[in-house]
Each structure stands twice: as structure tokens, then as C-alpha cells.
Amino acid sequence: MLYLKGLVVELGGKTVIKGVDLQVNREELALLMGPNGSGKSTLLHAIVGDKRCRVVSGSLVFNGAELTSLTMEERVRLGLGLGFQFPPRLKGVRLRSLVLRILEKKGLSKDEAERVLEEYSRLLRLEGLLDKDFNVGFSGGEAKRAELMLTLLQNPLLLLLDEPDSGVDVENLALMGSAISRYLSSNGRAAILITHTGYIARHVKASEAHVMIDGRIVCSGDPEEMVSNIMEHGFEACVNCRRAKR
């Protein structure tokens, strides 16, 4: 579904992504891990077409289409969806109204949209927030759950999630993991999920894990093994392992 080859990306005049190769197939969930500032978020923003991220060289192919010349809107229409690490606050825009607007633009009738809203708000325990302004006064975990709901309801083929587990307690991690797994189980969808802590990996079934350091993917392998090793030894262990293999 997604194929990156030798991808180099600049952000603010600085080369942040330094030749990334990555492939994600249908029905796969890829974990992307790495220390702060390693380029993980920039990679997702480059895939979805953030204007600040300039692709210098390399291939960026989604479902057979080269994305480099396409706008963000065009990429979203092809089936990309990004859940932000720091979702914005929208004063005067209630969560209920925002969700119903998204669903109606997707072609659902008012009754269908109301049903889907009820289902997802119950699944992610957001019923008490529906009539509040989006993300205004939300806790960190509430903001993450609301952002996940909005992203899932856009119905993307490839789900790009930027640290959905940061600031989320253990109970709500399980809720979010269940929602993500349920979404990916239908219609051949796929996902890239950035996680700094790795805790959400206990609640989703990942196909592969990748570690990014200084703009490069330095290690890939079994998600369970890699998350366990990183939590015990830190990301420096990935760098040392790579050096030893050389």
C-alpha cells in the first residue's frame, strides 16, 4: 500500500529525513519508534503532504500513485489520514458538530451519522465530551481519544497516527488499542503508528517495528522483541546493534 524508497525531506531548510526506505502492505500495522527529534513526525507529515515538508529526492508511492506532486487534499482523497500528536483547540466548535460534519461530507444521512457518532463515542468513552468545544479543557487522554475518533471517522485506507499513546493512562490505552485494531480488521486497511514509549504495542497487533534515529531507519524487526529490548535498554541499543552488524 505504501512504498518509500530513498526518501529525503527538508523541514525549515534542514534535512530531517535522510534516505528512508519503508514498505507497508495492506492489513499491516507498522510501529515507528525512536528518540525525540529523530524525524518520526516529519516523516508522517511528508507522507500526507504538509507544505512545510519538502521532498528533495526519493519515491513516495501510495496505492501505485506517486504522491510527491500531489496536494494534501488530493492525498487525503486517495485514502491517507493523519492523527496529530498535538491536535488543535477549536473554540466555538463542538465535538458533536465536528463529527457530524465529517460524516455528512462522507455521504452519510443524518440518522446514519448520529448512529456512527453514538457507536464511536461509546467505544472511546467520549459521550460526556460531545457537547464541549473540541479539545478545549480536555485532559491529555481525552484529547488523544477525540483525535483518534475524528481520524477513524475519515475512513482512511492508510492510518497515520502520531504518538496516540502519549499522556494516556493504561485503561484508556486499552480502549484506543481496541478501536485501532477493530478499524484495521476491515477492508484491507493499514497503519503506521508512532510510539515513543511503546506501551500501546501491548494493545495492538503490529506486523513490524522500525526504529528511526537521526532521520534514518536504523533497525527493523519483530515488534514484541524490539519493544521489549528498547524498554529495557533504550534506543542506544539499536545504534550499538547496527554498529556491531557492520
Stockholm file with secondary structure:
# STOCKHOLM 1.0

chainA/1-246         MLYLKGLVVELGGKTVIKGVDLQVNREELALLMGPNGSGKSTLLHAIVGDKRCRVVSGSLVFNGAELTSLTMEERVRLGLGLGFQFPPRLKGVRLRSLVLRILEKKGLSKDEAERVLEEYSRLLRLEGLLDKDFNVGFSGGEAKRAELMLTLLQNPLLLLLDEPDSGVDVENLALMGSAISRYLSSNGRAAILITHTGYIARHVKASEAHVMIDGRIVCSGDPEEMVSNIMEHGFEACVNCRRAKR
#=GR chainA/1-246 SS CEEEEEEEEEETTEEEEEEEEEEECTTCEEEEECCTTSSHHHHHHHHHTCTTEEEEEEEEEETTEECTTSCHHHHHHHTEEEECSSCCCEEEEEHHHHHHHHHHHTTCCHHHHHHHHHHHHHHTTCGGGTTSEETSSCCHHHHHHHHHHHHHHTCCSEEEEECTTTTCCHHHHHHHHHHHHHHHTSTTCEEEEECSSCGGGGSSCCSEEEEEETTEEEEEECHHHHHHHHHHHCTHHHHHHHHHHC
#=GC SS_cons         CEEEEEEEEEETTEEEEEEEEEEECTTCEEEEECCTTSSHHHHHHHHHTCTTEEEEEEEEEETTEECTTSCHHHHHHHTEEEECSSCCCEEEEEHHHHHHHHHHHTTCCHHHHHHHHHHHHHHTTCGGGTTSEETSSCCHHHHHHHHHHHHHHTCCSEEEEECTTTTCCHHHHHHHHHHHHHHHTSTTCEEEEECSSCGGGGSSCCSEEEEEETTEEEEEECHHHHHHHHHHHCTHHHHHHHHHHC
//
